[in-house]
Amino acid sequence: MTSSNIRFEFLGLPVPSCGDIVSSLPQDRDYTVFPGFADVHVHLREPGFSYKETIASGTAACAAGGYTAVCAMPNLDPVTDTDEHLKKQEEIIARDACIHVYPYGAITMGEQGETLAELEKMAPRVCGFSDDGRGVQDTAMMAAAMEQAKALGKLIVAHCEENSLLNGGYIHDGQYAKAHGHRGICSESEWRPIARDLELAAKIGCGYHVCHISAKESVELIRQAKKSGLDVTCETGPHYLTLDDSVLQEDGRFKMNPPLRDKSDREALVEGLLDGTVDMIATDHAPHSAEEKSKGLEKSAMGVVGIETAFPVLYSYLVKPGIVPMETVLKALTVNPSKRFGLPMDGFSVWDLDTSYAIDPGKFVSKGRATPFAGMEVFGKCMMTVIGDRIVWKR
């Protein structure tokens, strides 16, 4: 049996001593070691929705995808909007998480947009404030949140969606929607709230991060805001970088919010990643039950899983074809989210990049199975994930 070669892709960061750990893996292949990935946008569904996912299953799935630190969104039951509700989530994390998990606090009580949540009480123990899943509709409410977040030294992390422009839509308002009689979501429903928030952030001076951008107009707004010196960052998802609405099928696994948009939007997102406008790649891992995702494009729940497929998809469809350099993808998965959100970089993951396989949701560690990448051929298997001297995942 031949011995393995080990390659380190560490972006100038300290390289871990992992020879003994890697030697426990099969020795007939080569391995690449990366810093542990960080995802600033995941839904772990607990407390409140453990039938979709739990802290235990969700963090195990994260570890299986090479992630060592994630930020968990607050749209739970109860919503993480008070110190008491935050404690409920923290207790489960302390008991069941196998990787680092950092909760968000909600911006408004119940994410209803009417009253500010207990921002000051939660601030020392949350990674930022977000009403993810809902846009803050009222301009004065968002301004008040930004003022308080600035005083507390915390980011506002915005789900940008203007309800008045949705018109009952559930996929992108593009060719597929028109051809198949579906109600579409226009890109303006995303970029208009971003434009509003950027104006507020410029006046107030609050650190501002935009969730899951999907539209070319959003990329350009953030590009110009950065040029003007605003303290703004943004994320997009692996699915928005590699898919567009031309791949849609009458299947709930293609339904997420924001939706897959036009080819021109996807190309703009890739360009934004290349020029630094798009800082991070975050999965928006959003598991639902099989029943909730079995009702077609119109009636299925919004959201797809992505934590276990993120790097293989990015590597196979952006890096290997030479569209995006490996270093750019790695920065978006490690250094950039860690710096912006203050996440630790104390782990690594070991990958076999040479073996190809078809993505099989039935083999996911996550309880969620709905992915637009099902059946796609990819390269890259996570063989092991380590935090400190603790193996948190091994294939």
N, C-alpha and C positions, 0 to 999 in steps of 0.2 A: 504494500500500500504506500502510495506517495504521501509525503507530508504537505501540509497546507502552507501557502504563502499568505501573509497578512499585510494588507495595505491600510494605511490610516489616512482619512480625509478629515482633518481637524482644523482647517482655516486658521492655522497659526496658534491655536489654543494648545495647552499642555496635553500631551499624548498620554493616555493611561497605560499602566503596566498591566497587560491583560493576557500575556502569553499562557499562563497556567489555566486561565478560564477558557480561552479559545481552544486549548489543547484537548478539552473535553468534548469538542465537536468532532464530527466525522472528518478524517484527515485526508480525504480523497478529493478535496476541492479547495479553491482559494476563497478568502474572506476579505471583506472591506469593513472597517470599523469607523463609525460616525459618532459625533457627539449625540447625546440623547436629544430627541426632537422635543419641541415645545409647541403646544397648540393653545392659542388664547381663546378658542371658541368651541367648546364641546357641551353637549347636553347629557348629563349622567342620570337624570330623571328621578333621583332620590333625594329627599323624601317626596312621596306622593304618587309616583308613577312607576313603581318597581316592576310592574308587568311589562313595561317597555325596556327597562334597563335598571341595573342597580350600580351603586358605587363599586361593588366587588366585580361585577361582570364588565362594567364600563372601563375601569382602570386596567383590568386584565387585558381587554381588547386594545387599550392604548399601549400597554407594554408589548403586546404582540405586534404592534405596528412600529415599534422603535421609539415610542414616546416615553419620556421620563418626567415631564411636568405639563399639566394642563390647567386651564382656567374654566371653571364650571359655571354655566349660565344660571340665572336665578329664577327662571319661570318654572317653579316647582309648586308643590302644595304642602305646606304653605309657601308662598313666594318669599324669597329671602329679602324682606323689606324692613325687618326689625332685628334688634339684637337677639331677642328670644328665638326668632325663626332661624337666624344665622347659626345659633348654637345647636339647633336640631340637626342642621346639615353637617356642622363640624363634628358632632358626635359620631355620625355614620362614617365620615371620612376617616377619622382617627381609628375607628374600629376595622374598616373594611378595605381602605384604599391600599393598593400595592405600589403606587407611584405618588409623586407630589401632586396634590390637588389644591387649587386656590380658588375659593368661591368669589363670585361677583355679588355685590349688593344691588338691589333694584334701585332705579332712579326714583320711581314713584310707588306709593302704596298700592300693592296688588297689581302693579304695572298698569294701573288704570289711567294714569296721566293727570290726576286731579290734585293730589297732595304729595309733597316730597316724602320719600321714605326716611328712615332714621339714618341719614347719611353719616352724621358725626359719630354716632355710637358704633356703627359698623366699620368706619374707615380704617381703624388700625388692623383689621383682620380680613379685609377684602382686597382684591387686586384691581378693582375699579368699580364703576357704577354703570349698569346697563338695564334697560327695559327690553332686552332682546325678545324677539317675537312680535313686538309692537313698537311702532314709532311714537315718540312723544309729539303729539299733534300741536300742542299749544306753545307758541313761541315764548311767551312769558315764563311758562313752566320750565322750558329748557334753559332759558337764561338764568333763572333762579338756581337750577341744578348746577349749571356751569360755575356760577359765583361761589356756591358752597363747595363744589369739588375743588376749585382752585384754592380756596382757603385751607382745605384739608390735604392738599397735595396729591389728589387722586385724579385719574383719567375719567372722562365721560366717554363711554364706549357705545356708540349709537347704532341701533337698528333703524335705518333710514327708509321710511315708507309713509307716504302721504295717503291716508285712507280715502280722501275725496277723489283720488284719481284711480282707484282700484277697479271700480265698476263691476265687482263680482268676478274679476279675472282670477285665473289659477295657473296659467302658463304664459309665456311671453307672447306679446301682441305682435306676432310675426307671421311668416308664411304658413307654418304648420297650423296655427290657430285658425287662420282664415280658410285654409283648405279643408279643415276637418270640423268646422263649426264650433270651435271652442272660444270661450271668452278670454280675452288676453289682458295681461298686465303690462302697461306701458312703461318704458324706461324712465319717463319723467317722474313717475311715482317714487323712484329711488333718488334721482339726481337733484330734484327740487329741494327735498329736505336737507340733502348734503349742502347745497348752496346756502340755504338758510342758516344751518349750523356753523358753516365756515365764517359767515358774517358775524355771528354771535361770538365765536371763538376769537376772532380778530379783535373785537371790542373788549372782551372780558379777559383774554389771556389764559384761558383754561387749556390744559392738555386734552386733546380730542383725538379719538380713534374711531374709524368708520368700519363697521362690520361688513363682511361678505359683499363687496362691491361686484357688480355684474355688468354694468353698462359703460360704454365708451365715454359718455358724457361725464360719468362719475370719475373716471380716470383723469380726464382733462381738468376737471374742477380741482381735484386734489393736487395734480401736478402744478397748477398755477398757484394754489395756496402755499405749497412748499416753497416755490420760488419767491413768494412774498415774505417768507420767514415765519409762517404760522407753525405752531407746535402741533402738527397733525401727522398721523400715520393711518394706514389702512391695511386691510387684509382682503384676499380673495380665496376661493376654494379650488382644490384640484379639478373639480368638475367644470368650473367656469373657465379654467385655463385649457382644458383638453376637449370639451364637448360644446356643442351649440344646439339650437332647436331643430337642426336638420336630422338629429338622431332620435327625436322623440318617437315614442310608441304609445299605444293606448294602454298604458301600464303605470300604476302608481309609483313604481320605482324611479320614474323620471320626473316626479313632482316634488319640487322644493321651492323655498322662498328665500331670496329672489329666484326666479326661474332661469333655466338655460335660455340664453338670448341668441342673437344673430351671430353669424360668423365674424362680422366686423367688430362686434363687442368682444368676442374671444380674442381676436387678434390684438385689439387695443389693450386688453388685460395682459397679454404676453409682453407687449411692448412696454407697458407700465412696470412689469416685473423686471425687465431688462434694464430700464433706465432709472430704477430706484423709486418710482412713484408708488408702486405696490411694495410695501415693506415686508409683508408676511403672507404665508400661505397657512390658512386655518381651515379645518375640515367642516366646521359646523355639523359635526357628528350628531345626528338627530334620530335616534332609534324609535320606532313605533312597532306595535304588534302586527302580526301578519294580517289580521282582519282589518286593521286600520289602513293598511297599504294595498288592500285587495280590491278597491272600489273604483279603479280607473283614474284617469287624469282629473276628472271633475270632482269626484267625491272622496278620494283618498286623502289622508292627512298629509300636510306639508312636511317634508323632511326626509333625508336619506342618511344612511350611515357611510362613514368614510375613513375612520381612523386606522383601519387595518390595510386599506388599499392605497392610502395617500402616497407614500413614497414609491411603491412599485409603479403606480400610474404616472407620476411625475418623471420618474427615471426612464420609463419605457417610451413615453410619448413626447417628452420635452428634451431630456438630456441625451438619450441614445441617438435620436435623429439630428442632434446638433442645433436644436432650436434655442435652447437655454443652457448655459454652462452649468456644470455640476455645482460650482462654487456659489452661483446665484441661488439655486434651489436650496442648498444647504444653509446659506445665510437666512433665507426666508423661513426656514424650519427650525433654526437654532439661535444664532446670535441676535438677530433682530427682535424676535419676540421676547427673548430673555432680557435684553437690555431695556426694552420699552416697558415691560411689566415687572421687572425686578425678579425674574425667575432664576432658580439655581441651575447651574450647568455642572452637575456632579455625577453624570451618568454617561453611558455610551450604549450603542447597539451594534451588533455584528451581523453582517449581511452576506448572503450568497447572491451575487449579482449576475451569475452566469446561467442559472437555471430558469427556464421559462415555464409558465404554467397558465392555465385558464382560471380566472377568478371565480371561485365557487362559494357563494354566500352560505351554503350549507356547512362550510367549514369555519365560519366566523366564530370568534370567541364572544363577540357581542351578541346580545339577545336580538338585536336588529338584523334584518336580512335584506332590506330594500336598498339596492344600489344600482345606479345606472351603468356600472362597470361590470355587471355580471356577465360571465362568459368571455370577457376580453382577455387576450393573451398579454401577459406582462412578464418582465424580468424583475428579480429581486425578492428574495425570501428573507425575512427577519429570522435569524437563527437564535438570537439571544439578546436580551436587554438587561443591563446592569445599572444599579444605582449604588454608588459607593463600592462596597465589597459584597453587595447583596444581589444575587441573580433574581430578577423579578419576572423573567420570561425565558423559557428555553423550549425550542421546537423539539 
